[in-house]
Amino acid sequence: MTADFVIFDLDGTLLNTIGDLAAACNHVMESNGYPTYGLGDYKRFVGSGVRRLVELAVPSCVPAEEVERMRLEFVDYYSSHIDDKTVPFDGIPELLRSLQDAGVGMAVASNKFHDGTCKLVREYFPEISFSAVFGQRPDVPLKPDPSVVREIIEAAGIDRRSPVVLFVGDSGIDMETANAAGAVPVGVTWGFRSVSELKEHGARYLVNNAAELKDLILNYR
């Protein structure tokens, strides 16, 4: 049978955003006199929102007020360079079109700030009718809190007792979110985190490319 609904993470799952995230954070780090990092480091830093990204990049002794100032600098710079290097992962646009054609409901739930999340989805997937696109919003806990998933499911009118809802992501945070919300946790191996992290945090399925993910969704058992 076909899964009824799929919720996607954004960064590391649908889009390869690491180049722009790294460039923006390195710009802020350098302009404030701190060392910069490589892409591998940023793959470990991202996933829990901009503030946490900055906290991980700066020395632990940096006061909270400076972290907040740098967070605002990051958002300002990144918003102007959000699509310089970002691209969809291989096969993702085709996957989304196929799911839409098959009548599968879809949504996006990201820990990226909300405006940035919406901008990227509009730019790279303009033909896809997601039922919801959510990034970080005031008064809504970040993943792995399941609130955003429950909000999406409720807004879509899905009865959680019977339909199959998949949550697709590239991190342990995504797998924890899925399990906490009662969704099926699906880990993608092309993202920013390791296969071992996905397994350790409860991935039920692992997929290596968009074709495997399509098969899992359209032929869910």
Secondary structure, DSSP 4 states (H G I P E B T S, - for coil): ---SEEEE--BTTTEE-HHHHHHHHHHHHHHTT-----HHHHHHH-SS-HHHHHHHHS-TTS-HHHHHHHHHHHHHHHHHSTTSS-EEPTTHHHHHHHHHHTT-EEEEEEEEEHHHHHHHHHHH-TT---SEEEEE-TTSPPTTSTHHHHHHHHHTT--TTSS-EEEEESSHHHHHHHHHHTPEEEEETTSSS-HHHHHHTT-SEEESSHHHHHHHHHT--
